[in-house]
Amino acid sequence: MMLKKIFLKTKNHTCRIIIGKNSLKKIYKYLNIRNQKTLNIIIADSKVYNQHKKYINDNIKNINSKIIIFNVSEKNKSMNGYFRLINKILKLKPDRNTKIIIIGGGMLGDLGGFIASTILRGLNLILVPTTLLSQVDSSIGGKNGINNRFGKNLVGTFYQPDLIITDTNFLKSLPKRQIKSGYAEIFKHSIIKDKKYFYWLEKNYKNILSLKEPLLIHAIYKSIKIKSNIVSKDEKENTNFAESRAILNFGHTVGHAIEVMNNYKNNITHGEAISIGITYAVKISMNLNYLPSKKADRIIEHLINVGLPIKIKYLNLNKLYSYITYDKKNINNKLKFILLKDIGKAFIKKNFTLNNFKRNFIEINK
């Protein structure tokens, strides 16, 4: 099967994205390493490494590298986790030609990207995302960061990787729940930017959830393409720009708040939280007469068909409101809330206050 390629071009950088089955086998070719004496440092998620040890080792054996195995969790995606990894890397004496290669899901990609952007004032970053969620979303766009008690990714940088290798082989070991979590972001891309893709997903979602190729690879490619096009026009999220990448946060204002309130416990996945956030954003879009009710119902019905949640039990509204105000996109107590005018047409609702949100939230929950 032919590998698909996307070039994500921003003002000062070009990132190559390679998509397909067994794409990790080409890592030596794509890294284009001229000096084998230069040490490259691989940071691998311990679970991913244990499940795919032979496959990973077979494909990195021609690279002069040291591998650091790291236990990944939202709690370790923190300043503590950052310093632990920085110290391990510095002991290996990297130089300015060292490449940082991250093999793992979105949590490790966020942490690893932050490390690459800060160590020796910035080293080349290679991402090998191993979950569907990270392949279609978090690995794309150069955002990285770590969590603290006030919210997700409040400490971080924009730092573009040089290369992303998206290998569908890694998805085979994932539980169905994690595949659905990644699918939530695939679906989000269709909602905000591409109505035809939305209709295609309605017909093909079962095959994607079952990891049927080439439909799976097409869905990954399509989602990456949508996000890449958005990021190439607005790398650093200028919310005053008509085509701001902020629209990628559709469903995330409420979704991220739910994750923080839940202390990042794995009883709610990222995709499940975003699915709930999408549902509320769709209902508010409808409540404000931007989105016709039939289209809102169609979006929510698809989430139900996929098996993603559309609501949460025991939602503490005061806590929810509190965490929403910490959202880093907010300016002067105005929420940068993303709404829909149509399937495939998202926009930033400016001058949307917390009181506006509360009033709409109460109305849609009656």
N, C-alpha and C positions, 0 to 999 in steps of 0.2 A: 504494500500500500504506500502510495506516495505521501511524503511528508508535506504538510501545508506550512507556509511561511507568511508572517506578517511583519512589516517594519513600522514600529511606532516612532514617529519622528516628532520631536519637540524642538524648541528654538535652538538649543545647544547640544542636542543628543539624539542618537538613533539607537533604538533597542531592537534586536532581532528576536522574534518569537517563533519557535519551531514547534509544530503540533503534529502528533501522530503516534501510532503504535511503535514501540521500540525506539523512540527518538533519542533516548539516553545513550544508545549505542554509538551515536554520532558525536558525543560530547568532545572527544579529542579533536575531531575535525573542526567543530565550531568554535572551540576555545582558541584555536590558532596560536598555540604556545610555541614561541620561537626559541626560548631559552629554558631548557629542561632543568637547569640548576635552580631556577626560581621555585620556591615552595608555594604551593597553593593549599589553602586551608578549607576543608569541607566540614560543615556543621550539619549533622544529620539527626533528625528526630529518632529517638531510641526505638519507638514502636515501629516506625517505617523501616529502620535499618534491620531490626530483628526479623521482620517479615520478608524483606527483600535483600538480605545480606549478600547472597551469591550474585544476584543480578547487578547490584550496585558495585560490588568489588570487581566483577568481571569487566565492567565498563569504565572504571576509574584507574585500572592497573597501569595504563600507559601515561598517567599524569603523575608528576612528582607532587605528592600531596600527603598531608596528615589529616586524619579524620577525628573530629571531636563529636562524641555521642552525647546528646542532651535530652533530658527528660522535659518534654514540652507540656505546659499547662498555662492557663490564663494567669495563674498566680506567679509562674516563673517568667511570664512576659512582663517583667517589672524591672525596676532599677536594680534589685538584687540579682536577678537573672542576667541582666546586662553586664554588671560588674564581674560576675562569675565567669562569663564567657570571654569578656575582654582580657581578664587575667590569664586564662588558658591560652588565648591566641598570642598575647605578648610574650609568653614563655617560649613560643615556637619561633620567635624572632622574625616576623614578617618584614618584607621591604615594600617599597612603593609599587613593585611589579606583581606582588602577591594578589591573587584573586580569591575572593571569599565566595565559596560555593555553598548554597543553602539547599539541602534536600529535606523537604518536609511540607507541612501544610501552612495555612495562613498565619498562624500564631508565630511559628518559627521564621517565616518570611518577613513578618513585621519586625520582629526582634533582630533578625540577621541583617535586614536592610538598614536598620538604625545603627548597628555595629559597623557595617561597611562604610556608612556615611561619616562616621566619627573617628574611626581608628586611623592613625597616621594621616588625619585630615581627609580621608576618603580613598578607599580602595575599590577596584573593579568588582562589581557584584554580579554573580550568576545565580539565577533562581531555577530550581527544579521542583516545581509545585507538585505535591503528591495527593492532594484531595481535589475533588471536583470544584469545591468552593474556591480554593486558592488558584486553580487553573483558570477559571473563568472570571475571577474578580480580584482577589487581594494581591495577586502577583503582578497585576497590570496597573500601571499608572504612576509608580514611584512613591506612593505613600508608604510610610513605615512608622513604627512607634511602639510605645509601651504603655501599659495601664497604670493607673493609681486609683486610690479610693474615691476620687471624684469622677472618674469616668474612663472610657476606653480611648487609648491612643492620644492622650492629652500631651504627652511628651514625645516628640518625634521630628522627622525632617521629610522634605521631598527629596528623593534621591533615586534616579532612574537606574535600573539594572542595565548591563550591557547585553545580556543574553538571558532568555527564558526558554527552558526546555520543558515542554509539556508532553509527558509520556503517559498515554492512557493505560499502560500496563499496571501502573500503581493503583488504579481505581478498583481493580479486581478484588483486592483484599479489604475494601471498605464495606462496612455494614450498610444496608439499604437506607437506614436513617441518615447517614452521612451523605449519601448520594442525593437524597431529597433535600438536605440542607444546601448543597451546592446548586441544586435545580432552582431553589428559590431565587438565587441571583441571576441565573439564566433567564428565568421568567421575568424578573425585574427589568432586565435589559430590553426585552421585547415590549414591555408596558410603556417604558419611557421614550422609546425611539423608533420602533419598527412594528407597525400593525400587521404586515404580512408575516413577519417572523412569529408574532403572537398566534396567528391562525395556524401556522405550520406546527407550532408547539402543541396546540390543541389536538392536532391529529397524530402527533408523533411522540408525545411525552412518555407513553408506556415503554416504547423501545429505548428511549434515552435513559430512563430509570433502570432498564434491564441491561444497559451498557452495550446495546447493539450497534455495531459499526456497519456502514460508515455514518449512520445517523448521529451517533454520539459525537464523532469528530466534527461533523458539520455544525452541530449545536455549539460545541466548544469554540470552533473557529468563528462562527457568527457572533457569539457573545463577546469574544475578545476583539473582534473587528469593531463592533459597536462602541465598546469602551475605549479602544485605541483611538478611534476617530474623535471622540469627545475629548480625551486627554490631550491629543495633539493640538487642539485649538485652545485649550486652557489647562496648562500643566499644573498650576498652583492654586486653582480654585478661586478665581476672581468672581465673586458673587455679583459684581456690578456689570459683568460681561453677559451679553444676551445669550451666549451659548456656554454658559458656565458649567464646569464639570460637577457643580453642586447637585445637578439633577440626578447624578449617580447615587445620591443619598436618599432617593425615594424609599420610604418605608423605614429608614434608619433612625430617624429622630426618636420615634417611639421604640423601635427595635433595640437600639443601643441602651436606652433607658431601662428597658426590661432586663437586659443582660446585667447591667450594673446592679439593679435592685436584687437580682438573683445571685449576686456575688459570683458571677461567671460559672455557676455550677453546670455540670453537663446534663442535668435533667431538662434543660432547654438549650438546644443547639443554636448557633448563630442564625442559620436559615429559618428555624422555627420562629425565632424572635423577629426576624425580618418579615416573615409571612404575616405575623400578627400586625406589625407596623405597616405593611402594605395595605392590609384590610382597613385599618383606621384611616390611612391617608386617602384611600379610595372613597370611604364613607364620608370623610370631611369634604373631599372634592365634590361629591354628590350633594351634600348638605348645603354647600355654598353655590350650588347650581352651575358648576363648571362641567361636571360629568353626568351624562344621562344615566338614569337608574338602571336601564337595561345593560349598559356597558359595565357599570359598577358590579352588577349581579354576575355578569359573565366572568369578570376577573376573579371574583370571590369564589364562584363555582369551580373554576379551574384549580384554585388552591385546595379546595375540599376534595376534588377528584384525585389530585396528586397525593393527598394524605397529609397535607401541611395544616397546622392549626391556624384558626382565624380569630381566636380569642384566648384569654388566659383567665384562670380562676384566681380569685383572691387578689385582685389588682389594687394596691394601695395608691389611690389617686394623688394624695399629697406628696408621697415619695416620687411618684412618676413626674409630677410637675417640677419638683425640686431638681431631679436629675436632668430633665429636659433643658432647664435654664443653664446647665453647665456645658451644653453642646458648644463645641469650639467654633461652629459656624455662626453663632448668635452675635449680634452687635447691638449695643445700646438697648438691651432687653427686648430686641425684636428677633423673633424666630425666623430662620431661613427655612421655612417649611416648604417641602416640594409637593405639588399637587398635579392633578391631571385635567387637561381640557378634553382629551380624547385618548383612546388606546393608541400609544405611540407618540403622544404629545404631552410631555411633562414640562412644568414651568416652576419658577421660584415665586412663591407668594410672599412679596415683600411687605414690610410694615405689619406683619402678623404677630401680634403680641401674645403673651402667655394667657391673658384674659380671653382673647379671641379663641385660642386653643381650648381653654377650659370650657367656654360656652358651647363650642361645637362638640367637644368630647362628651359633655353631659347630654346634649341633644341626641347624638347618635347612639347613646347607651340607654335611652329611655325604654 
